[in-house]
C-alpha cells in the first residue's frame, strides 16, 4: 500500500477494518460473494489504489486462464502484455 493509504488507515478505524477484510475477498471468485461482500470489496478497493491494481491484475489473469481456445503462444503474449501494463502503472504511480 502507498504511504498515504497507510496513514489514512491508521487514522480511521473503519478504514482499517475494511482493508483488513480485503485479502480474503480479493481471492474469492466474484460469483461466490454475496451482495454485502461485493460492496465491502468495492469500497475497500476505492480506499487503496495499489490493492485495486493487484485485484484487477488477478481478474485479468483469471480471464486469460479461462481462454482455453488460445494456443500457448497467444496465452504467453497476453500474460506478458498484462504484466507490462501492470508494471508500467506501478512505476508511474510510485
C-alpha positions in Angstrom: 0.0 0.0 0.0 1.1 3.5 -0.6 2.1 5.8 2.3 -1.0 8.0 2.1 -3.2 4.9 2.2 -1.4 3.6 5.3 -1.7 7.0 7.1 -5.4 7.1 6.3 -5.9 3.6 7.6 -4.0 4.3 10.8 -6.2 7.4 11.5 -9.5 5.7 10.8 -10.7 2.6 12.5 -13.4 1.9 9.8 -10.9 2.2 7.0 -8.6 -0.2 8.8 -11.4 -2.7 9.3 -12.4 -2.6 5.6 -8.8 -3.0 4.5 -8.3 -6.0 6.8 -11.2 -7.8 5.0 -9.8 -7.2 1.5 -7.3 -10.1 1.1 -9.9 -12.8 1.6 -12.4 -11.1 -0.6 -9.9 -10.4 -3.3 -9.0 -14.1 -3.5 -12.6 -15.3 -3.8 -14.4 -15.6 -7.1 -16.8 -12.8 -7.5 -19.7 -15.1 -8.3 -19.2 -16.7 -4.8 -19.5 -13.4 -3.0 -22.8 -12.2 -1.5 -24.0 -8.6 -2.0 -22.6 -7.4 1.3 -19.1 -8.9 0.5 -19.2 -7.4 -3.0 -20.0 -4.0 -1.6 -17.2 -4.3 1.0 -14.7 -5.3 -1.7 -15.7 -2.4 -3.9 -15.5 0.1 -1.0 -12.1 -1.3 0.1 -10.6 -1.1 -3.3 -11.6 2.5 -3.5 -9.5 3.1 -0.4 -6.4 1.5 -1.8 -5.3 2.1 -5.4 -2.4 -0.3 -5.0 -4.7 -3.2 -3.9 -7.1 -2.3 -6.7 -4.2 -2.7 -9.2 -3.4 -6.1 -7.7 -7.1 -7.2 -7.8 -7.5 -6.0 -11.4 -4.4 -7.9 -12.4 -5.8 -11.1 -10.7 -9.0 -10.7 -12.6 -7.2 -10.3 -15.9 -5.0 -13.4 -15.2 -8.2 -15.3 -14.5 -9.7 -14.2 -17.8 -6.5 -15.3 -19.6 -6.6 -18.7 -17.9 -10.2 -19.3 -18.9 -9.5 -18.7 -22.6 -8.8 -22.3 -23.3 -9.2 -21.9 -27.0 -6.0 -19.9 -27.3 -2.7 -21.6 -28.1 0.3 -21.4 -25.8 1.9 -18.6 -27.7 -1.2 -16.4 -27.5 -1.6 -17.0 -23.8 2.0 -16.2 -23.2 1.7 -12.9 -25.2 -1.4 -11.9 -23.3 0.3 -12.6 -20.0 3.3 -10.6 -21.0 1.1 -7.7 -22.0 -0.8 -7.7 -18.7 2.5 -7.8 -16.8 4.0 -5.0 -18.8 0.9 -2.8 -18.4 0.7 -3.5 -14.6 4.4 -2.8 -14.1 4.1 0.5 -16.1 1.2 1.5 -13.9 3.1 0.7 -10.7 6.2 2.6 -11.9 4.2 5.7 -12.9 2.3 5.7 -9.6 5.3 5.4 -7.1 
